[in-house]
């Protein structure tokens, strides 16, 4: 049986196209305006107004600019929300994202070296080695990875380590660092596989490579300070405060004060290979060697959403991960399934279940944001308020509206304080995690 396209096929396709209702009008519309503009559903604006029965006041929106640090911004934003309430900080107060970025890049390079050493005797075309070399490091991450960084390095206000050109425009440093890491992988693999070097020699070489990486990152982002003064004026009474000679660890302890172990990752992965009420981790995914490991508890969507609602009711914002590009209108700040009518425009069927979309690569978590509100009607959510990190020129001064149906389909992760979990869910989270393959969709980085 031949699957080649012949001239008779093309003639039939042409005939069907000509007979299709309004084909020329639609051809002119789509070619002139583009697929998204031509398929935009105007009614989605009225269906997704920015009004919510629970609406946390969280201040100005931050801007990650041309970098992939959404997970950092979202996590640090949840912390600054709490700080703003406790210390009456101004709306534009932020924690330093550049500080975390420096140490994340540094730790990821060491994590990469560890994985290279572990897989050194595998063939270069093995799936694990190919996966490692495809992208030795990138800007993305997950909640547990930020907890690992903060536990080791603390946090600091943005005033102590502001943005640099490279923290806001990370493509250049990513190209250089990935080039170097692949170069270093050649050396490490050769030492182990061909030269049969001992552990001490390998470790000495790793430290030499890390020393070079530190220098690269210090040139790129600026070297982080070890001590700083925290100066601010309160929002309501404009009262000046100075707290001198703080370390990042002391600042976190004094001004954030969270027990990071209280905040855990809940995922919504309805694929056949992942049971509900079971925990999961991902092989070879992390940043800090010896730091907090990735651990997710998989729950049905109704339980997943109820935990987020309980946290919002208590005045706490919610870090979450989603597939943000799907059916989202950035300028208007709408995330809804009816935003674009692709199926109606092209007269096709695009429907896939959430599980099918995950299994077949159509969807995965690629962006983290913060839920800061929800609209409840008869106790049920209809839409959610989302704080993005794309600046204040998109959406509603940087805030988006996420329909509940969109959340069902494209939201994959929330971070919840374990105090909102029932005793049964706490027991579920205590289970030993099933180890997923590195390329599992739950291992993608926001």
Order of alpha helices (4+ residues) and beta strands (2+ residues): alpha-alpha-alpha-alpha-beta-alpha-alpha-alpha-alpha-alpha-alpha-alpha-beta-beta-alpha-beta-beta-beta-alpha-beta-beta-beta-alpha-alpha-beta-beta-beta-alpha-beta-alpha-beta
